């Protein structure tokens, strides 16, 4: 049986963070967040990791990651570029990357087994990779994908409100889409989301998407077709991005695939602003102290 592949989206610009957080150290010995994802993937049985990066930091990224993982797991690099001239489109002034769905598309030639998609700057936890590996090895097929859903209460920030995609289900429990909720936070002992009309409570165990997806390689054809439709629909100066949720929703609406939402008990944490770093470092140190991770990963 072929082992599943881990696709790490690491082409972000880190504009709000003020630098390339995918190469910033958070562990006791300077380990990056994506290194913990690789470590968890290896012990969950993944056989390869594909990094989607930008060419402008290719040398620095390879110099940093290759010595750490060489001999521990197969790896390959793919590049997310703003150049879409091969599709017959021109956006000469485009600076912003094309988004998360386009990042997946960039890896299509490097992936040949069922695969998991993750963000480089999100810490997902051991259990999350275990449940994903089990799905990819036993259930995934071209019409059956998945999302590992996090308990909302495990994804909040101590530093302010967050935005989350709330998973929506039909009467049978099948995923039908997402409700985007902004300004979610704890109020006293409850979780609420705030709108102009006031605050609405949300259960602690509400399942949300943190971009932890399972697919098979057949999905690339659909993503590419939808990306061309997207490019044809925007103006030359548009800053719009092609997100994973866009093609997932299309798959659901057209009944071309079903998505299992598998819950994980892991806590999620990530970094958006420089102020997040000390808290994330403390969370990782607690996991190291609990012997969930070794003091030195490699």
N, C-alpha and C positions, 0 to 999 in steps of 0.2 A: 504494500500500500504506500502510495506517495504521501509524504508528509506535507501538511499545509504550509503556506507562506504567510509571512507577516509583512504588510506594506506600511511603512512609516512615512506619513506626510510631513516632511521636514523642510519645505521650501518657503515657509513663512518669513516675512520681513522683520517681525518683532518691533513694529513702529511704536506701539504703546509701551512696550517693555524697555525700549531704548537700546536694543541690541539683539544678537542672535541667541535667543534663549535655548534653542536646540543644542547649543554647545556650551551652555553655562553650567557650572558645577553646583550640585545640590546635596550629594551624598557625603559621607564622612571623608572620603578620599577624592572628592571632586567629581564623583559620578554624575552624569547628566540624567535627566528624567528618562530620556529614550533608552538609556542603557538598562534601566530597571525593566522597561518593557521587553527588551531583547532577552534579558536574563529570565524573566517570567515565561516568555515564549519558548525558550530552549527547554526549560524544565516541564513545560506543558506538551512538548513533543513537536514543535514546529521545526521544519527542516531548512528554511531559508528566510532571509530578511531582505527586502527591497527598500532602499531609501529613495524617496523622491525629493530631489534637492534642486537648487538653482546653480547654473554654471558659474555665477560670479563668486560663489564661495566653495566651489568644488574642491580645490586643492586643500584649503584649510579643513574642510569637513572630512575628507579622506585621511588626511594626516592625523586627525584626532581619533577617528573611529576604527580604522583598519587595524592598527596595532593591538587594540583592545579585544576585538572579536575574531581576528584571524585564527583559524583552526578550531573555533568553537561552534560556528554555524556558517553555512554558505551564505554569501551576500552578493548583491548587485546594486548598481546605481542607475537611476533614471532621472531625467531632467525635465522640470516644468519650465516651459518657455512662454513668453508672451507672444511669440511669433506664430501666427496661424495662417501664414501665406500658403502652406501646403494644402489648406482647405479652401483656398481661393478668396480669403478675406485679408484685409489690411487695416491694422489699427496702429499706425506708426507712433502715436504719442502715448500708447498704453504703458503705464508704470505698474499698476496693481496686478498681482497674479489673477488668473482666471477662476480661482476658487477650488474648493475641495473635490468636486466631481471631476474637474479637469486634471487635478493632481492624480487621481486614480487612473484616468485615461493615459497619463504620461507613462505609466508602468506596464502598459498592456503587453509589450514585447518581452518583458522580464518575468511574467507570471504565467505558470502553466498548471497550477494545482489550485484547489480551493484555497481562499485567502481571507485574511483578516485585515481590516483597515483601521489604523489608529492615528491620532495626532501625536506629534513628536513631543509636545510640551504638556501632555496630560499624563498623570500617574493613575493607572487603572487598577493595579493590585493583582495578586496571584490568582485568586479565585476566578477573576474575569477571564484570564487567558485559559484556564482549565475548562470552563464551560464552553468557551468558543472552540477550543481544540476538539472537544467531544462532538460538538455539532458538525464541524467541518469534516471530521473523520467518519461520521455515521449517518448524517441526514442531508447534508448540502447537495443540491442538484441544480440544474439550470433554471428551475422554476421554484426553487425553495431556498430562500436566503434567511439571514437572521440579523438581529440587533441585540446586543447585550444591554439590558436596561438597568439603570442605577436607581436605587431608592432616592427620591428627591432629598430626603433628610441627610443623605450622605454626600451631597454635592453642593451644599451651601457654603458661603464665604463668611468669615468673621469680620470682613472689612467692608461689607456693603451688600447691596442687592445683586442678584444674578438674573440672567435670562436663560430659559430652558425650553426645550421642545418636549412637551408633555405627550406621551404616547396615547393614542386613541384606539379603541377596539370596538369591534362589532359584537353582536350577541353571542357569537361562538368563541370569542376571545381572540379573533384574528386582527392583526394590526390593520387599521384603515388610514392612518395618517398621524399628523402632529398638530397640536395646538401650541403656537408660540406664545409663551408667557414672559413678559419682561417685568422687571422690578419685583423679584421674588425674594423674600427675606423672612427671618424669624421675628415674630412679634409676641413678646412674652413667651408663652409655652407653645405657641402655634406657628405654623408656616402659612404665609399669606402671599398673594400676588396683588399688586396695587394697580388700579386704573383710575381714570378721572372720576369714575362713579364710586370709588371707595376700595376697600380691601375685601378680598374673597379668600376664605381658608382653603388650603390644599392639604390632603393627608400626607403624613410623613413617608408612607410607603408608595406614593405615586411614582410610577416608572417614567424615567426621562432618558432621552438620548444624549450620550456624551461622545458621539462619533466613534462607536466601537461596533463595526459592521462585519458580517460574514457573507462572502459572495463566492461564485465560481467564475472561471475565466469567460464564460459565455456572456457575462454582463457587459464586457467591454464594447461589444457591438452595439448594444442598446445605448450605452453612455455616449458613444461617438455620434450615433444618429441624432440623439437629443441635443448634443452640443452644437451640431451644425444648425439645427433649428434655432437654438438660442442665439448663435452668432448672427443669423439672418434677421433676428428680431430686434437687435439693438442698434443704436446710432454709433457712428465712428468715434464719438467722444464719450461714450458711456463708460461708467465705472462699475457696471453690474458684474456680478460674479455668478458662476455656475456651480451651485451647491449640491451636495449629495442628496439633500432632502427633495430637490426638484426632480431628479430622475427616479428616486424611490417613490415619490408620490405618483409619478406617471406610471410606473410599473404596477402600483396598487390600483390606480383608477382604471387602467386597461386590463386588469386581471391577468397580467403576464407573469406574475410571481407572487408568492406568499412570503410573509416575513414572520418568523417566530420571534417573540420578544422574550428572551431568557433573562431572568433576574440574577443579579450578582449581589453578594453580601459585602463586597469590597467597598471601602471608602474611595472616593475620587478626590483628587486635588490637582490643581494646576496653577500656572502663573500667567497673569496678564500684565500686571504692573510691577515695577521694581520692589514695591512695598510687600508684595506677596512672598518674596524669596525667603526671609527668615522663618516664616510660618511653615513653608513647604520643607525647608531644611529640618525643622523640628519634627514634623510628621515622619520624615524618612528616618531620622535618628531614633524615634520611638519604635519603628518597625525593626531597625537593626538591633536595638536593645532587647526586643522580644524574640530575636533569633529567626525572624521571618526572612531576613536577608543577612548575608555575611557582612562583616565590617568592610571588607574589600571585595567587590564583585568579581574581579577577574584575576 
